[in-house]
Amino acid sequence: MPHSHPPYVLSIQSHVALGHVGNDAAVFPLQRLGFEVLPVHTVQFSNHTGYGQFRGQVFDAEHIREVLAGLRDRGVLSRVSAVLSGYLGDAGIGAVILEAVDEIRRDNPAVRYLCDPVMGDVGRGVFVNPAIPDFLRNLAIPHATIVTPNQFEFELLTGSRLVSVEDAVRTARQLRGRGPDVVVITSLATPDIPADQLGTLAVNGEGAWLVNTPRLALHPLPNGMGDVFSATLLARLLRGEPLPRALELATATLFGLVKATAEGSRDLPLVVAQEQIVAPLEAYPAVAL
């Protein structure tokens, strides 16, 4: 029996030769979970910025538009079942991504757009171009089906300070009212979550679920964790897993990969520990709230 052509996932992110961030963190997990990926690179760098110095080039919006036009010429854009975006170098590239999502939606209204609104983190603050938070808040979030901010980014998007898990659920429901069906908050550390744990919260129209995992004491923490999580979550949802189960599996994969990371490494062992993508060893339950 010939295989029918699997649906494509269009992933528009950065690319590094060395390390696992952006497309180099997202493409392989999607492939391991059975998806054909169309990676479109927003930059090509020697390595990610976590190493300090790097070399390479940032591509402009026109370059991305050209690559997408070539995919359109091949007739594959209409066969895309999901779009994934992460770190944006500038808002112009964001606008191209939203154009692509709109175009694909005309052919396939069920296409899912997972927007990981990368802006910053606790301790590091905001590390993106100053126009990005407004672009994400006002334009990308209303377009997205699924958003996966960390707690810092979620607070930036919603202008809130989360004081409890219950508060996070309530604020996530308000954000759902602005477009996305699924809101996931990673690295949740409200005062009611034990200090030795980190929460991952998922909220959709049916309910809210929280997974708590032990905090792992790694210094530095490897880059690309959010990229791997978002890609894995998307793959699990595309495979038909209900949100709480997809949340459990994606969280378990990330936990397993972080646990397998060598002390001092700036990258997750995606290739060496790839079994964690398909069949993570340890799982923590998604508790309905």
Secondary structure, 3 states (H helix, E strand, C coil): CCCCCCCEEEEEEEEEEECCCCHHHHHHHHHHCCCEEEEEEEEEEEECHHHCCCCEEECCHHHHHHHHHHHHHCCCHHHEEEEEECCCCCHHHHHHHHHHHHHHHHHCCCCEEEECCCCEECCCEECCCCCHHHHHHHHHHHHCCEECCEHHHHHHHHCCCCCCHHHHHHHHHHHHCCCCCEEEEEEECCCCCCCCEEEEEEECCCCEEEEEEECCCCCCCCECHHHHHHHHHHHHHHCCCCHHHHHHHHHHHHHHHHHCCCCCCCECCCCCCCHHHHCCCCCCCCEEC
